[in-house]
Amino acid sequence: MSTNRNNCIRANRGFTLLIAIILATVALVVGLSLADVAYKQVILSSAARNSQAAFYRADSAMECALYWDQRFAAFNVGSSFDQSAMECEGRDVVGYTESNIPGGGVRTIFDVTCAEGGISATVTVYKEGSQECAPDKKSCIFASGYNTCDVSNPNRFERGLKVKY
């Protein structure tokens, strides 16, 4: 009788080890799945933060252009506005160019600089009957904001706004 009992114990010896390996594997798979979900959430929240920063910079540049246009008629055809006096966010604008558009109107482009150097936003203003604002508006402003001033950054986000009035 003792021979049967020893044979039964020997036959079940690896069963406990097998159950332990299965439970450890399940725990590892669940842990890796949770880590993967957490990693994706971090990436998504980082993208949302960067997108929001770019949007805020575009909005700030848009407000600046609206201020200069409505307060000083800075972008009107034949305006004698001195663009060297123009600043946004307490910094001078750069790359200020004004050109006539075929078919009528004026296009003005300028960049808003970053405190640490580089460009935080680019603004394009169309005035006086340009096709971009047609058919019912006289003025349009397009502002593109960037989350970082480093042009070579692969994680650079761009968000834009458009106003017609």
Order of alpha helices (4+ residues) and beta strands (2+ residues): alpha-alpha-beta-beta-beta-beta-beta-beta
